Amino acid sequence: MTLSIDPGHSVPLHAQVESLLRTMIREPAYRKGKLLPPETELAMRLGISRSTLRAGIERLVNEGLLVRKRGHGTRVVPPGTHSSRMESWESFTREMAAQGVAVQTFTTQYELRRAPAVVADAFEIKRNTRIYVLERVRGFEDKRVVHFLSWFHPRLKLTGDEDFARPLYEVLESTCCVRAQHSHECITAVAADDVLAGALEVPVGAPLLKRERRVTDPGDRPIEYAINHYRCDRFEYTIDITRKTP
């Protein structure tokens, strides 16, 4: 692949370096364990200082995408060898699997749409920007239970060819080299409108649990904004809270 940095571009050098590194580590050779070029060599090829290059590498190290070993070099972290707070945040499929429930997918749409105000504001992009959205209706025992709507930040550079038959965050990690780390959630009760009533096969006005969440990477940058609706007669959301003592 061609490695180049444009010093005259409006995008800061450190951001260009980070983007280039993310592109590099998607290459099959690096994902299979090939060491990245030495810092001195790579900095010289890019025409930048080692400190600028090191800052980009450090960000990916902090995100758990790269690992550095003194005297050996820097390489991509193989999938499945990292640990993070995501261990306590399971996907819908895995949550149900833990209870012995097989999840069914009834409908799937993955396409470019104009970002509504709430999503654009959360992503800090212009309203009506066309970005990728994944819309699915899922459930179990032949019943539609959840309507999922996931909007993805344009920074991820999705192509529309991603296979979301696999767990969502695994797809983002393997194709975009970003790792979901934190979720800020808001849970409310709403009544089903015409669209949701049709999607979940419930009467208009039926009670639904609305769960909105803004998902960020380890650098606290947004990657997904999800708006999910659950049937209250088929799904229960529980929270365990431990009281802090003085």
Secondary structure as a PSIPRED ss2 file (coil, helix, strand):
# PSIPRED VFORMAT (PSIPRED V4.0)

   1 M C   1.000  0.000  0.000
   2 T C   1.000  0.000  0.000
   3 L C   1.000  0.000  0.000
   4 S C   1.000  0.000  0.000
   5 I C   1.000  0.000  0.000
   6 D C   1.000  0.000  0.000
   7 P C   1.000  0.000  0.000
   8 G C   1.000  0.000  0.000
   9 H C   1.000  0.000  0.000
  10 S C   1.000  0.000  0.000
  11 V C   1.000  0.000  0.000
  12 P C   1.000  0.000  0.000
  13 L H   0.000  1.000  0.000
  14 H H   0.000  1.000  0.000
  15 A H   0.000  1.000  0.000
  16 Q H   0.000  1.000  0.000
  17 V H   0.000  1.000  0.000
  18 E H   0.000  1.000  0.000
  19 S H   0.000  1.000  0.000
  20 L H   0.000  1.000  0.000
  21 L H   0.000  1.000  0.000
  22 R H   0.000  1.000  0.000
  23 T H   0.000  1.000  0.000
  24 M H   0.000  1.000  0.000
  25 I C   1.000  0.000  0.000
  26 R C   1.000  0.000  0.000
  27 E C   1.000  0.000  0.000
  28 P H   0.000  1.000  0.000
  29 A H   0.000  1.000  0.000
  30 Y H   0.000  1.000  0.000
  31 R H   0.000  1.000  0.000
  32 K C   1.000  0.000  0.000
  33 G C   1.000  0.000  0.000
  34 K C   1.000  0.000  0.000
  35 L C   1.000  0.000  0.000
  36 L C   1.000  0.000  0.000
  37 P C   1.000  0.000  0.000
  38 P C   1.000  0.000  0.000
  39 E H   0.000  1.000  0.000
  40 T H   0.000  1.000  0.000
  41 E H   0.000  1.000  0.000
  42 L H   0.000  1.000  0.000
  43 A H   0.000  1.000  0.000
  44 M H   0.000  1.000  0.000
  45 R H   0.000  1.000  0.000
  46 L H   0.000  1.000  0.000
  47 G C   1.000  0.000  0.000
  48 I C   1.000  0.000  0.000
  49 S C   1.000  0.000  0.000
  50 R H   0.000  1.000  0.000
  51 S H   0.000  1.000  0.000
  52 T H   0.000  1.000  0.000
  53 L H   0.000  1.000  0.000
  54 R H   0.000  1.000  0.000
  55 A H   0.000  1.000  0.000
  56 G H   0.000  1.000  0.000
  57 I H   0.000  1.000  0.000
  58 E H   0.000  1.000  0.000
  59 R H   0.000  1.000  0.000
  60 L H   0.000  1.000  0.000
  61 V H   0.000  1.000  0.000
  62 N H   0.000  1.000  0.000
  63 E C   1.000  0.000  0.000
  64 G C   1.000  0.000  0.000
  65 L C   1.000  0.000  0.000
  66 L E   0.000  0.000  1.000
  67 V E   0.000  0.000  1.000
  68 R E   0.000  0.000  1.000
  69 K E   0.000  0.000  1.000
  70 R C   1.000  0.000  0.000
  71 G C   1.000  0.000  0.000
  72 H C   1.000  0.000  0.000
  73 G E   0.000  0.000  1.000
  74 T E   0.000  0.000  1.000
  75 R E   0.000  0.000  1.000
  76 V E   0.000  0.000  1.000
  77 V C   1.000  0.000  0.000
  78 P C   1.000  0.000  0.000
  79 P C   1.000  0.000  0.000
  80 G C   1.000  0.000  0.000
  81 T C   1.000  0.000  0.000
  82 H C   1.000  0.000  0.000
  83 S C   1.000  0.000  0.000
  84 S C   1.000  0.000  0.000
  85 R H   0.000  1.000  0.000
  86 M H   0.000  1.000  0.000
  87 E H   0.000  1.000  0.000
  88 S H   0.000  1.000  0.000
  89 W C   1.000  0.000  0.000
  90 E C   1.000  0.000  0.000
  91 S C   1.000  0.000  0.000
  92 F H   0.000  1.000  0.000
  93 T H   0.000  1.000  0.000
  94 R H   0.000  1.000  0.000
  95 E H   0.000  1.000  0.000
  96 M H   0.000  1.000  0.000
  97 A H   0.000  1.000  0.000
  98 A H   0.000  1.000  0.000
  99 Q C   1.000  0.000  0.000
 100 G C   1.000  0.000  0.000
 101 V C   1.000  0.000  0.000
 102 A C   1.000  0.000  0.000
 103 V C   1.000  0.000  0.000
 104 Q E   0.000  0.000  1.000
 105 T E   0.000  0.000  1.000
 106 F E   0.000  0.000  1.000
 107 T E   0.000  0.000  1.000
 108 T E   0.000  0.000  1.000
 109 Q E   0.000  0.000  1.000
 110 Y E   0.000  0.000  1.000
 111 E E   0.000  0.000  1.000
 112 L E   0.000  0.000  1.000
 113 R E   0.000  0.000  1.000
 114 R E   0.000  0.000  1.000
 115 A C   1.000  0.000  0.000
 116 P C   1.000  0.000  0.000
 117 A H   0.000  1.000  0.000
 118 V H   0.000  1.000  0.000
 119 V H   0.000  1.000  0.000
 120 A H   0.000  1.000  0.000
 121 D H   0.000  1.000  0.000
 122 A H   0.000  1.000  0.000
 123 F H   0.000  1.000  0.000
 124 E C   1.000  0.000  0.000
 125 I C   1.000  0.000  0.000
 126 K C   1.000  0.000  0.000
 127 R C   1.000  0.000  0.000
 128 N C   1.000  0.000  0.000
 129 T C   1.000  0.000  0.000
 130 R E   0.000  0.000  1.000
 131 I E   0.000  0.000  1.000
 132 Y E   0.000  0.000  1.000
 133 V E   0.000  0.000  1.000
 134 L E   0.000  0.000  1.000
 135 E E   0.000  0.000  1.000
 136 R E   0.000  0.000  1.000
 137 V E   0.000  0.000  1.000
 138 R E   0.000  0.000  1.000
 139 G E   0.000  0.000  1.000
 140 F E   0.000  0.000  1.000
 141 E C   1.000  0.000  0.000
 142 D C   1.000  0.000  0.000
 143 K E   0.000  0.000  1.000
 144 R E   0.000  0.000  1.000
 145 V E   0.000  0.000  1.000
 146 V E   0.000  0.000  1.000
 147 H E   0.000  0.000  1.000
 148 F E   0.000  0.000  1.000
 149 L E   0.000  0.000  1.000
 150 S E   0.000  0.000  1.000
 151 W E   0.000  0.000  1.000
 152 F E   0.000  0.000  1.000
 153 H C   1.000  0.000  0.000
 154 P H   0.000  1.000  0.000
 155 R H   0.000  1.000  0.000
 156 L H   0.000  1.000  0.000
 157 K C   1.000  0.000  0.000
 158 L C   1.000  0.000  0.000
 159 T C   1.000  0.000  0.000
 160 G C   1.000  0.000  0.000
 161 D C   1.000  0.000  0.000
 162 E C   1.000  0.000  0.000
 163 D C   1.000  0.000  0.000
 164 F C   1.000  0.000  0.000
 165 A C   1.000  0.000  0.000
 166 R C   1.000  0.000  0.000
 167 P C   1.000  0.000  0.000
 168 L H   0.000  1.000  0.000
 169 Y H   0.000  1.000  0.000
 170 E H   0.000  1.000  0.000
 171 V H   0.000  1.000  0.000
 172 L H   0.000  1.000  0.000
 173 E H   0.000  1.000  0.000
 174 S H   0.000  1.000  0.000
 175 T H   0.000  1.000  0.000
 176 C H   0.000  1.000  0.000
 177 C C   1.000  0.000  0.000
 178 V C   1.000  0.000  0.000
 179 R C   1.000  0.000  0.000
 180 A C   1.000  0.000  0.000
 181 Q C   1.000  0.000  0.000
 182 H E   0.000  0.000  1.000
 183 S E   0.000  0.000  1.000
 184 H E   0.000  0.000  1.000
 185 E E   0.000  0.000  1.000
 186 C E   0.000  0.000  1.000
 187 I E   0.000  0.000  1.000
 188 T E   0.000  0.000  1.000
 189 A E   0.000  0.000  1.000
 190 V E   0.000  0.000  1.000
 191 A E   0.000  0.000  1.000
 192 A C   1.000  0.000  0.000
 193 D C   1.000  0.000  0.000
 194 D H   0.000  1.000  0.000
 195 V H   0.000  1.000  0.000
 196 L H   0.000  1.000  0.000
 197 A H   0.000  1.000  0.000
 198 G H   0.000  1.000  0.000
 199 A H   0.000  1.000  0.000
 200 L H   0.000  1.000  0.000
 201 E C   1.000  0.000  0.000
 202 V C   1.000  0.000  0.000
 203 P C   1.000  0.000  0.000
 204 V C   1.000  0.000  0.000
 205 G C   1.000  0.000  0.000
 206 A C   1.000  0.000  0.000
 207 P E   0.000  0.000  1.000
 208 L E   0.000  0.000  1.000
 209 L E   0.000  0.000  1.000
 210 K E   0.000  0.000  1.000
 211 R E   0.000  0.000  1.000
 212 E E   0.000  0.000  1.000
 213 R E   0.000  0.000  1.000
 214 R E   0.000  0.000  1.000
 215 V E   0.000  0.000  1.000
 216 T E   0.000  0.000  1.000
 217 D C   1.000  0.000  0.000
 218 P C   1.000  0.000  0.000
 219 G C   1.000  0.000  0.000
 220 D C   1.000  0.000  0.000
 221 R C   1.000  0.000  0.000
 222 P E   0.000  0.000  1.000
 223 I E   0.000  0.000  1.000
 224 E E   0.000  0.000  1.000
 225 Y E   0.000  0.000  1.000
 226 A E   0.000  0.000  1.000
 227 I E   0.000  0.000  1.000
 228 N E   0.000  0.000  1.000
 229 H E   0.000  0.000  1.000
 230 Y E   0.000  0.000  1.000
 231 R E   0.000  0.000  1.000
 232 C C   1.000  0.000  0.000
 233 D C   1.000  0.000  0.000
 234 R C   1.000  0.000  0.000
 235 F C   1.000  0.000  0.000
 236 E C   1.000  0.000  0.000
 237 Y C   1.000  0.000  0.000
 238 T C   1.000  0.000  0.000
 239 I C   1.000  0.000  0.000
 240 D C   1.000  0.000  0.000
 241 I C   1.000  0.000  0.000
 242 T C   1.000  0.000  0.000
 243 R C   1.000  0.000  0.000
 244 K C   1.000  0.000  0.000
 245 T C   1.000  0.000  0.000
 246 P C   1.000  0.000  0.000
